[in-house]
Every structure is written in structure tokens, then in C-alpha cells.
């Protein structure tokens, strides 16, 4: 059974508002949350099934024992900030809408649900991705809440990662637009080496596991999908692998020229070198400091059971 079968970004499409400022289809989403998420069969939480993530960011709850919030939001009217949590495993959009009021809402913190306190943070107002728009309402992808990166200057900072040699990243994103021509979806960086997932010249995906200055281990995969997608990216000292919506695009040999870690960014290159900002939306990023090939199908099925991507 699908989690709830309303797709194609319905929240914000109908721009009418009632006296409380809520669009009709937003009411549908809020009612589904009030009733328990709209899927009357429970979905096991991802990190309960596949634990030991280095970091995990999502607009849904990922771990039963996680008692924190999903995001911290700044509203445009007075720059006040408020934590927004979960209701029955879904983002508490009712509290989000009530807090933003007639203004827009921007994410200052995307909380790490892994238990490692690797929160994704942006303290500079102009660089914060949007979660609620004063004109069109909740920003969504496939009908679910999403963080909207504008392609000009939006990104979130990552820190506190230990250095590692193997990395698996699951990401849910979409509504991609170009330019910029070489956007980074995310980049982990130790000051010398990068592990990046990006678009190469607006036409192909690229995974980099390399010493940037040497230009090594940059692997290009297939053509770009701009719509709602679930990506499985594996970068190791043996191969770079990319799957889109449970279809393996390619796997290419890679020689480890060093390790990466330390810091990073969501939505931009870690060192902000060049015009590399993402123009699109994110809903979930889960990072493992290990090869998760053995769990690939199970992890993807859990994510897709929630978002109904493919």
C-alpha cells in the first residue's frame, strides 16, 4: 500500500487560501498527518532497520529513539526562529505554517537524526534554503515537504565528520534546474580531497572521489534526471557507483588517492570555489561511512515506500 497516493507536488499548486491562509490541498496533507500519516500500514523507520549512519537528514522521522526536531526555521517577518518537529513520523507542517504566518520560512538547521550531532547549519540568512513561501505555501516535491535551494547562494554547512575512505550516500531530490552548469548536491571535504555528487555541464551526473587538484577518479554517469529521484551513491577505493531510482547507471573503477571527511556542504561545493550552487529541492540525505551495497535494496525500498518516487 502506498503511503499516500497524492503526487506531482500538489501543495502550493492551488494558490487559493481560506481565512487561515491554508490552501485546500495543504488541508489534505495536514489531515493525513492528523490521521496518522495517511498510510494505515506503518512503515518501519529507516535507521531502526539500517543503523550506524554517520549523519541523517530528512523531513520525515528516521529513528524511533530520536527525540529531537526535524528542522529549525527562521521566518522572514521578524527573523524569529523556531524548531519544527514531527507528528506521527511526518514533518509537523501545521506548526510550521502557524509559525511562518504571512511570511516565508527558511531552514537554519537541518538536524542530524543519526545521534552523531552532525547538524547541517546555515546562520547567514541569504544562504538559507526555503521551506515555506508566503505566496505559494509549503515547498514540496512529489507532494511531500522539501528544502528549496535557489541555485544562487543557498547551502548548508556540515562538520564533525571523522575522516573516512568509503562512503555511501542516499539522497532524495528533484525539481532540478540549470544553470548553474556544475552544481554540487553535496560535497565532503578534508581540505584536500573531495567526495562529491554533482552534475557535469548540465548533462551528466558525476561522482568524484579524488584529490581535486589532480583531477583523479572523476566518474561521469548517464544523463540527468530533473524530476523526483532517489540516488544511491557509493564512493570507495575500488569503485564509484551510482543508482537512480533503483537503476544502476554505472560502476567505474576508482583508485583511492586519499581520504575525505572533516567538513562539507549540502547544495554547494565544500570550498565554494566557482558557481556550484544547486537549484532544486532536497528531502532526505543519509550518509554512511561504509559500503552499504549489501543493504542497498532494503534501504531504497524503505525510502521509496515513504515518498512513492518510482
C-alpha positions, 0 to 999 in steps of 0.5 A: 500500500502506498503511503499516500497516493497524492503526487506531482507536488500538489501543495502550493499548486492551488494558490487559493487560501481560506481565512487561515491562509491554508490552501485546500490541498495543504488541508489534505496533507495536514489531515493525513498527518492528523490521521496518522500519516495517511498510510494505515500500514506503518512503515518501519523507520529507516535507521531502526532497520539500517543503523550506524549512519554517520549523519541523517537528514530528512523531513520525515522521522528516521529513528524511533529513539530520536527525540529531537526536531526535524528542522529549525526555521527562521521566518522572514517577518521578524527573523524569529526562529523556531524548531519544527518537529514531527507528528506521527513520523511526518514533518509537523507542517501545521506548526510550521505554517502557524509559525511562518504566518504571512511570511516565508520560512527558511531552514537554519538547521537541518538536524542530524537524526543519526545521534552523531550531532552532525547538524547541517547549519546555515546562520547567514540568512541569504544562504538559507534554503526555503521551506515555506513561501508566503505566496505559494505555501509549503515547498514540496516535491512529489507532494511531500515537504522539501528544502528549496535551494535557489541555485544562487547562494543557498547551502548548508554547512556540515562538520564533525565528520571523522575522516573516512575512505568509503562512503555511501550516500542516499539522497532524495531530490528533484525539481532540478534546474540549470544553470548553474552548469556544475552544481554540487548536491553535496560535497565532503571535504578534508581540505584536500580531497573531495567526495562529491555528487554533482552534475557535469555541464548540465548533462551528466551526473558525476561522482568524484572521489579524488584529490581535486587538484589532480583531477583523479577518479572523476566518474561521469554517469548517464544523463540527468534526471530533473524530476523526483529521484532517489540516488544511491551513491557509493564512493570507495577505493575500488569503485564509484557507483551510482543508482537512480531510482533503483537503476544502476547507471554505472560502476567505474573503477576508482583508485583511492588517492586519499581520504575525505571527511572533516567538513562539507556542504549540502547544495554547494561545493565544500570550498565554494570555489566557482558557481556550484550552487544547486537549484532544486529541492532536497528531502532526505540525505543519509550518509554512511561511512561504509559500503552499504551495497549489501543493504542497498535494496532494503534501504531504497525500498524503505525510502521509496515506500515513504515518498512513492518516487518510482 
